[in-house]
Amino acid sequence: MKSISIKGSKRESVGKVATKALRNAGMVPCVIYGGENPIHFSAEEKAFTKLVFTPNVYTASLDIDGQQIPAVLQDIQYHPVTDKIIHVDFYQTFDDKEITMNIPVKLTGTSPGVLNGGSLRFTNRKLRVKALPANLPDFVTADISKLKIGNKLTVTALATDGYTFMHPDNTVVVQVRTSRNATVSDDEEEEEATEAAAE
């Protein structure tokens, strides 16, 4: 998984006055959990652009006063009116310790059911995955090339290379539903192909 570097400085004071002063200066108060003690620090708001405003998922390489700390984004709080980032929580990662993250799903292939007028329902665009940091994927691939009208793809049909899905086996990722535009059903199409081959 790709990593984004964020440079920050430890916070001496974590009170409301100090926090407000940080935000006024364009800085975001942050905290890292997962280690021996929480680490409070601040970083420039623009440093979070690639980490937050993207459909992709990244780990973070935090440089806090020269100390390198690998981490993942745990929680982010926005101002209810301005949508500015007001606080970020990170969780420190360790090479030998599994972590859980929401990973985006990438569809591949063309569904015959959709070509016949069916409606593609992409119900789970992100899946919760558990793995060692080195095994976290950039995305989970879902092949829809065999989905006919009425078919669905569950998590059990997806490859799990070094990671585990934190969902029930019957969790539907994507399905093809019938729609008013559906012309020929997949079964009828197969029958016609078989008849044509026989002739």
Backbone bond lengths (Angstrom), bond angles and torsions (degrees), N, CA, C in turn:
res aa  C-N    CA-C-N  psi(-1)  N-CA   C-N-CA  omega(-1)  CA-C   N-CA-C  phi
1 M - - - 1.455 - - 1.527 110.02 -
2 K 1.335 115.64 141.28 1.465 120.77 -179.98 1.531 110.80 -69.25
3 S 1.318 114.32 150.94 1.470 120.33 -178.89 1.525 110.66 -123.03
4 I 1.322 115.85 145.63 1.466 121.82 177.60 1.519 108.87 -115.36
5 S 1.319 116.14 133.81 1.470 120.61 179.95 1.526 111.04 -88.88
6 I 1.316 115.27 132.81 1.465 121.40 177.34 1.527 108.31 -129.63
7 K 1.327 115.10 126.00 1.466 120.22 -178.67 1.521 109.06 -99.90
8 G 1.328 116.20 133.58 1.455 119.86 -179.02 1.518 112.26 -144.03
9 S 1.329 114.54 174.47 1.478 120.93 178.49 1.516 109.05 -129.89
10 K 1.331 115.23 141.80 1.458 119.50 179.07 1.519 110.17 -62.54
11 R 1.327 114.98 144.81 1.466 120.77 178.80 1.520 109.74 -95.42
12 E 1.317 115.18 127.01 1.469 119.98 178.65 1.524 110.30 -77.05
13 S 1.333 115.40 -36.96 1.467 119.80 -179.05 1.522 109.61 -123.18
14 V 1.334 116.26 138.53 1.471 120.13 -179.08 1.533 111.29 -116.47
15 G 1.318 117.13 17.58 1.467 121.06 179.90 1.522 112.07 -74.23
16 K 1.328 115.80 171.22 1.470 121.59 -177.16 1.526 112.46 -62.86
17 V 1.335 116.57 -40.37 1.468 120.55 -178.25 1.524 110.37 -64.17
18 A 1.344 116.12 -46.16 1.461 121.11 -179.42 1.531 110.70 -65.30
19 T 1.337 116.01 -38.91 1.467 121.20 -179.89 1.526 110.82 -65.02
20 K 1.329 116.05 -41.56 1.465 120.31 179.50 1.526 110.64 -65.47
21 A 1.329 116.49 -39.53 1.461 120.96 179.01 1.524 110.99 -63.53
22 L 1.333 116.12 -38.39 1.468 120.92 178.25 1.527 110.65 -61.57
23 R 1.350 115.36 -47.79 1.469 120.17 -178.12 1.527 111.09 -64.14
24 N 1.311 116.24 -37.20 1.467 119.96 178.38 1.529 111.53 -65.41
25 A 1.317 116.15 -25.69 1.463 121.23 -179.82 1.537 111.83 -90.96
26 G 1.354 117.22 8.48 1.464 120.79 178.62 1.517 113.73 81.28
27 M 1.344 115.99 17.60 1.463 120.66 179.72 1.525 109.68 -105.64
28 V 1.338 115.96 155.62 1.469 121.55 179.49 1.526 108.82 -115.41
29 P 1.349 117.62 124.76 1.468 119.59 174.84 1.528 110.02 -71.65
30 C 1.330 116.26 135.01 1.469 121.68 -177.44 1.523 110.12 -135.11
31 V 1.333 115.04 164.26 1.459 120.26 175.00 1.529 108.55 -145.09
32 I 1.332 116.04 143.40 1.468 122.02 176.96 1.521 108.48 -112.03
33 Y 1.333 115.58 123.93 1.459 121.65 175.10 1.528 109.15 -105.84
34 G 1.323 115.85 171.85 1.465 120.02 174.32 1.513 114.31 105.15
35 G 1.332 117.26 -22.59 1.467 120.60 178.32 1.525 110.16 -90.96
36 E 1.321 116.46 -161.40 1.462 120.30 179.45 1.523 111.35 -64.14
37 N 1.325 115.77 -42.58 1.471 121.37 178.38 1.527 109.14 -137.01
38 P 1.341 117.34 149.21 1.469 119.42 175.51 1.529 110.07 -62.11
39 I 1.325 115.92 143.30 1.468 120.73 178.27 1.525 108.25 -114.32
40 H 1.320 116.60 119.46 1.461 121.73 178.48 1.528 108.88 -94.20
41 F 1.323 116.22 129.46 1.468 119.83 179.09 1.529 109.32 -149.40
42 S 1.304 115.83 174.00 1.460 120.89 177.48 1.529 108.55 -132.15
43 A 1.341 115.25 151.55 1.461 120.81 178.93 1.523 108.86 -145.11
44 E 1.328 116.15 158.74 1.462 120.02 179.81 1.532 110.35 -64.63
45 E 1.326 115.46 140.51 1.466 120.00 -177.78 1.530 112.12 -59.68
46 K 1.327 117.36 -37.66 1.468 120.94 -177.76 1.530 111.99 -66.37
47 A 1.344 117.36 -17.81 1.467 120.52 179.91 1.524 111.95 -68.51
48 F 1.344 116.74 -17.34 1.466 120.55 -176.23 1.531 113.30 -95.20
49 T 1.327 117.47 -1.60 1.462 121.12 -175.89 1.521 112.65 -54.45
50 K 1.335 116.81 -51.21 1.467 120.67 -177.62 1.529 112.39 -70.58
51 L 1.309 116.04 -27.08 1.464 120.15 -176.95 1.519 112.14 -80.40
52 V 1.337 116.34 -32.63 1.464 120.69 -172.32 1.528 113.20 -102.75
53 F 1.324 117.10 -51.44 1.462 120.44 -172.61 1.528 111.92 -88.79
54 T 1.329 115.88 61.54 1.452 122.05 -179.02 1.516 109.62 -156.63
55 P 1.352 117.96 148.27 1.461 119.85 175.60 1.529 111.60 -76.58
56 N 1.339 116.61 -15.16 1.466 120.60 -179.78 1.528 110.77 -77.44
57 V 1.322 115.50 163.52 1.459 120.90 179.67 1.524 108.22 -119.03
58 Y 1.320 115.33 136.18 1.463 120.25 -178.43 1.527 109.85 -132.52
59 T 1.338 115.24 154.52 1.455 119.07 164.98 1.528 105.99 -89.63
60 A 1.318 116.56 167.33 1.467 120.34 -177.97 1.520 109.99 -119.82
61 S 1.310 115.34 136.91 1.457 121.33 172.61 1.526 106.17 -106.78
62 L 1.320 115.74 104.39 1.464 121.00 -175.16 1.530 110.73 -92.16
63 D 1.315 115.00 127.99 1.460 121.31 176.43 1.528 106.69 -109.07
64 I 1.326 115.44 98.55 1.471 120.75 -177.84 1.523 108.88 -105.19
65 D 1.326 115.67 101.31 1.465 121.91 -178.82 1.531 111.32 52.75
66 G 1.347 116.12 40.11 1.462 120.16 178.07 1.517 114.72 92.21
67 Q 1.328 117.39 -12.27 1.470 120.75 179.06 1.539 109.17 -90.27
68 Q 1.329 116.86 122.71 1.466 121.80 -178.29 1.526 109.96 -87.64
69 I 1.327 116.26 124.27 1.468 121.08 -179.39 1.532 109.26 -130.66
70 P 1.340 117.78 115.43 1.466 119.81 175.19 1.527 109.42 -76.27
71 A 1.339 116.63 138.74 1.455 119.48 -175.64 1.529 111.17 -156.05
72 V 1.330 115.47 170.90 1.459 121.83 172.33 1.526 108.11 -127.15
73 L 1.317 115.21 152.62 1.461 120.19 178.46 1.519 109.08 -71.06
74 Q 1.320 116.91 125.41 1.459 121.49 -177.56 1.529 111.50 -100.67
75 D 1.331 115.94 -45.39 1.460 119.71 -177.47 1.526 109.00 -157.13
76 I 1.312 114.75 149.07 1.461 119.46 178.95 1.522 109.32 -139.07
77 Q 1.314 116.76 135.40 1.463 121.38 -178.93 1.527 109.83 -114.11
78 Y 1.336 114.48 137.68 1.461 120.56 -179.75 1.526 110.21 -115.48
79 H 1.324 116.29 153.35 1.457 121.24 174.08 1.525 107.68 -68.31
80 P 1.342 118.00 131.85 1.481 120.47 -175.57 1.527 114.61 -62.71
81 V 1.322 117.70 -22.73 1.471 120.65 -177.80 1.525 111.77 -102.98
82 T 1.335 116.77 -50.00 1.472 120.47 -173.65 1.533 113.39 -89.50
83 D 1.347 117.35 -14.93 1.471 122.18 -176.63 1.523 112.93 66.14
84 K 1.317 117.38 14.14 1.466 120.34 176.49 1.530 108.83 -74.58
85 I 1.328 115.17 148.86 1.467 119.57 178.01 1.523 108.87 -71.77
86 I 1.328 116.98 125.98 1.469 119.22 -178.49 1.533 112.85 -112.81
87 H 1.337 117.26 -17.15 1.471 118.85 177.57 1.523 109.85 -164.96
88 V 1.339 116.31 142.76 1.462 120.93 179.35 1.527 109.79 -132.14
89 D 1.337 115.56 134.31 1.463 121.77 174.86 1.527 108.86 -109.08
90 F 1.324 115.91 132.42 1.462 121.56 174.88 1.527 109.16 -115.15
91 Y 1.331 114.80 158.50 1.466 119.80 174.76 1.522 107.65 -124.64
92 Q 1.337 115.99 122.67 1.464 120.79 -177.54 1.526 110.35 -67.98
93 T 1.325 116.19 137.81 1.461 120.48 179.52 1.522 110.67 -107.98
94 F 1.341 114.33 155.15 1.459 121.76 177.63 1.529 108.21 -131.76
95 D 1.336 116.40 142.29 1.469 120.73 -174.99 1.528 113.40 -56.12
96 D 1.339 117.32 -31.64 1.465 120.43 -174.75 1.534 112.92 -102.02
97 K 1.332 116.77 12.13 1.463 120.62 -176.22 1.530 109.92 -122.43
98 E 1.344 117.13 123.26 1.467 120.77 -179.52 1.524 110.92 -69.34
99 I 1.330 115.34 145.71 1.463 120.98 175.62 1.525 109.03 -129.22
100 T 1.319 116.22 163.78 1.461 121.57 -179.17 1.523 109.46 -116.86
101 M 1.344 116.07 132.09 1.467 121.05 179.71 1.520 110.62 -142.07
102 N 1.328 115.84 154.91 1.464 121.20 173.15 1.521 108.60 -87.56
103 I 1.330 116.42 119.28 1.466 122.20 -175.89 1.534 109.71 -111.35
104 P 1.352 118.22 134.28 1.464 120.22 179.92 1.535 111.99 -67.47
105 V 1.332 115.56 149.29 1.465 122.24 178.21 1.527 108.66 -100.18
106 K 1.333 116.06 132.74 1.462 121.59 179.04 1.531 108.59 -112.75
107 L 1.345 116.14 121.84 1.461 120.71 179.69 1.523 109.84 -84.07
108 T 1.346 115.57 138.72 1.462 120.83 175.46 1.530 108.92 -128.64
109 G 1.342 116.06 156.32 1.455 120.44 178.81 1.521 112.30 84.19
110 T 1.332 115.16 174.56 1.462 122.40 178.25 1.524 109.20 -120.97
111 S 1.304 116.39 127.09 1.458 121.05 -177.96 1.526 111.15 -78.80
112 P 1.368 118.43 124.89 1.468 120.44 175.57 1.526 111.83 -62.17
113 G 1.324 116.09 -30.72 1.463 119.71 178.42 1.518 112.09 -64.47
114 V 1.334 116.53 -38.00 1.470 121.03 177.98 1.527 110.09 -69.70
115 L 1.348 116.78 -38.78 1.462 120.55 177.89 1.531 111.12 -62.19
116 N 1.330 116.77 -28.18 1.461 121.40 178.34 1.525 112.65 -87.87
117 G 1.335 115.95 8.91 1.461 119.31 175.34 1.511 114.75 101.14
118 G 1.328 116.83 3.07 1.461 119.84 178.70 1.523 111.40 -71.26
119 S 1.317 115.69 164.35 1.465 121.21 -178.04 1.529 109.72 -106.62
120 L 1.334 115.98 124.92 1.465 121.14 -179.48 1.524 109.38 -83.95
121 R 1.326 116.35 123.02 1.470 121.72 177.25 1.523 108.85 -110.51
122 F 1.332 115.17 107.87 1.464 122.12 -179.73 1.523 107.29 -94.06
123 T 1.332 116.54 85.77 1.468 120.61 -169.34 1.526 114.70 -81.49
124 N 1.332 116.80 -27.76 1.470 119.61 179.49 1.516 110.17 -125.98
125 R 1.321 116.09 92.97 1.467 121.00 -177.92 1.524 112.50 -79.34
126 K 1.334 116.44 -14.73 1.468 121.29 174.26 1.521 108.35 -135.31
127 L 1.325 116.29 144.02 1.454 121.59 178.04 1.520 109.81 -124.27
128 R 1.330 115.43 143.04 1.465 120.35 -179.97 1.522 108.40 -82.77
129 V 1.330 115.09 124.19 1.454 121.69 -173.92 1.524 109.81 -124.06
130 K 1.343 115.82 142.23 1.468 120.82 177.50 1.524 108.36 -117.84
131 A 1.329 116.54 129.46 1.465 120.49 -178.30 1.516 110.52 -166.34
132 L 1.334 115.30 166.86 1.465 120.10 168.74 1.526 107.17 -67.86
133 P 1.330 118.99 148.57 1.462 121.03 -177.25 1.533 113.91 -49.99
134 A 1.335 117.40 -38.18 1.463 120.98 -178.16 1.530 112.46 -68.75
135 N 1.340 116.88 -21.96 1.470 120.70 -176.76 1.526 113.74 -99.07
136 L 1.333 117.49 1.89 1.466 119.66 -179.98 1.531 109.80 -68.76
137 P 1.337 117.87 126.36 1.468 119.78 -179.47 1.523 111.90 -82.97
138 D 1.338 116.23 157.08 1.468 120.40 174.23 1.528 110.05 -70.31
139 F 1.338 115.71 -34.04 1.467 121.23 176.88 1.525 109.08 -158.38
140 V 1.323 115.90 161.24 1.462 122.68 175.66 1.527 107.53 -101.30
141 T 1.330 117.12 130.42 1.460 121.00 -177.81 1.529 111.08 -92.66
142 A 1.345 115.92 131.65 1.464 121.77 176.42 1.527 108.66 -123.33
143 D 1.325 116.79 114.03 1.468 122.25 -178.33 1.530 109.47 -87.12
144 I 1.345 115.92 117.39 1.468 119.98 -177.16 1.531 112.50 -103.85
145 S 1.341 116.79 12.28 1.473 120.25 -173.73 1.529 114.08 -68.44
146 K 1.334 118.43 -12.09 1.468 120.66 179.24 1.527 112.53 -110.40
147 L 1.320 116.91 5.26 1.469 120.01 -177.16 1.530 111.51 -79.95
148 K 1.332 115.74 115.22 1.462 121.25 175.18 1.527 108.15 -97.25
149 I 1.314 116.67 175.98 1.464 120.46 178.18 1.528 109.02 -61.20
150 G 1.322 115.87 127.99 1.466 121.13 -179.21 1.515 113.47 94.39
151 N 1.353 117.72 -9.95 1.464 121.28 179.70 1.527 111.42 -85.61
152 K 1.336 114.89 156.13 1.466 120.66 176.33 1.522 109.70 -139.13
153 L 1.315 115.58 155.56 1.461 122.22 178.72 1.524 107.76 -114.80
154 T 1.335 116.55 121.08 1.466 120.67 178.87 1.528 109.62 -103.30
155 V 1.318 116.01 170.78 1.472 119.83 -177.47 1.524 112.75 -61.70
156 T 1.335 117.56 -25.52 1.464 120.09 -179.05 1.535 111.59 -67.05
157 A 1.337 117.30 -20.05 1.477 120.94 -179.18 1.527 111.89 -87.07
158 L 1.311 117.32 -4.88 1.466 121.05 -177.15 1.524 110.78 -96.01
159 A 1.322 115.11 145.20 1.470 120.16 179.11 1.517 110.51 -69.97
160 T 1.322 115.87 142.07 1.470 120.99 177.11 1.524 108.14 -126.90
161 D 1.311 115.97 88.54 1.454 121.62 -176.96 1.527 110.62 -93.98
162 G 1.334 115.42 89.23 1.460 119.57 177.91 1.511 114.60 87.22
163 Y 1.337 116.95 5.82 1.470 119.55 177.71 1.531 110.33 -139.85
164 T 1.328 115.77 165.49 1.458 122.35 -177.58 1.520 109.85 -124.73
165 F 1.341 116.45 139.09 1.460 120.06 176.36 1.529 109.71 -82.38
166 M 1.326 115.12 134.79 1.468 120.35 179.35 1.541 109.49 -97.09
167 H 1.330 115.39 50.31 1.464 121.83 -179.64 1.523 108.98 -135.80
168 P 1.334 118.32 154.64 1.470 120.21 172.37 1.531 109.98 -60.28
169 D 1.348 116.93 150.82 1.466 121.37 -177.79 1.521 113.63 -58.58
170 N 1.332 117.20 -27.43 1.479 119.73 -176.74 1.535 112.90 -90.27
171 T 1.333 117.28 10.83 1.466 120.13 178.40 1.529 110.36 -65.64
172 V 1.341 116.71 122.41 1.460 121.90 -178.50 1.524 109.73 -84.30
173 V 1.333 116.00 127.81 1.462 120.97 178.42 1.521 110.16 -91.86
174 V 1.334 115.55 -47.88 1.463 121.10 -179.20 1.530 108.53 -150.64
175 Q 1.327 116.53 147.70 1.464 120.61 178.77 1.519 110.30 -147.30
176 V 1.344 115.32 160.20 1.456 121.04 177.60 1.524 108.09 -113.77
177 R 1.316 115.48 116.12 1.466 121.34 -179.13 1.517 109.89 -101.28
178 T 1.333 116.06 153.73 1.456 119.64 176.33 1.516 109.21 -71.21
179 S 1.325 116.56 151.38 1.459 120.38 178.74 1.520 109.10 -141.26
180 R 1.320 116.39 171.61 1.466 120.93 -179.36 1.521 111.71 -63.27
181 N 1.323 116.25 -24.97 1.461 120.10 -177.50 1.527 113.36 -82.78
182 A 1.348 116.61 -8.56 1.461 119.85 -178.20 1.524 109.56 -63.00
183 T 1.317 116.22 127.49 1.465 120.73 -176.50 1.524 111.23 -100.58
184 V 1.304 116.26 -68.17 1.469 120.42 -179.17 1.520 108.10 -110.26
185 S 1.322 117.05 133.48 1.458 119.36 178.80 1.519 109.25 -72.49
186 D 1.311 117.11 160.05 1.460 121.17 -178.87 1.523 111.30 -62.73
187 D 1.354 116.56 -37.85 1.461 120.34 179.79 1.520 110.61 -64.03
188 E 1.345 116.21 -43.64 1.453 120.46 179.38 1.524 110.67 -63.56
189 E 1.304 115.23 -38.52 1.461 120.18 179.90 1.523 110.65 -63.17
190 E 1.356 116.11 -41.09 1.454 120.49 179.04 1.519 110.89 -65.78
191 E 1.355 116.24 -40.61 1.456 120.74 179.07 1.520 110.60 -61.93
192 E 1.340 116.04 -43.87 1.460 120.00 179.85 1.523 111.15 -63.31
193 A 1.337 116.11 -39.31 1.474 120.34 178.71 1.518 110.80 -64.74
194 T 1.361 115.96 -40.84 1.470 120.96 179.52 1.525 110.72 -64.54
195 E 1.347 115.90 -44.40 1.463 120.91 179.64 1.528 110.96 -62.68
196 A 1.330 116.35 -41.78 1.465 121.45 -179.39 1.532 109.97 -63.64
197 A 1.339 116.38 -39.08 1.457 120.52 -179.66 1.534 110.17 -68.11
198 A 1.355 116.52 -36.41 1.469 121.42 -178.78 1.528 110.51 -67.88
199 E 1.350 116.17 -37.58 1.476 120.45 178.97 1.513 110.64 -68.81
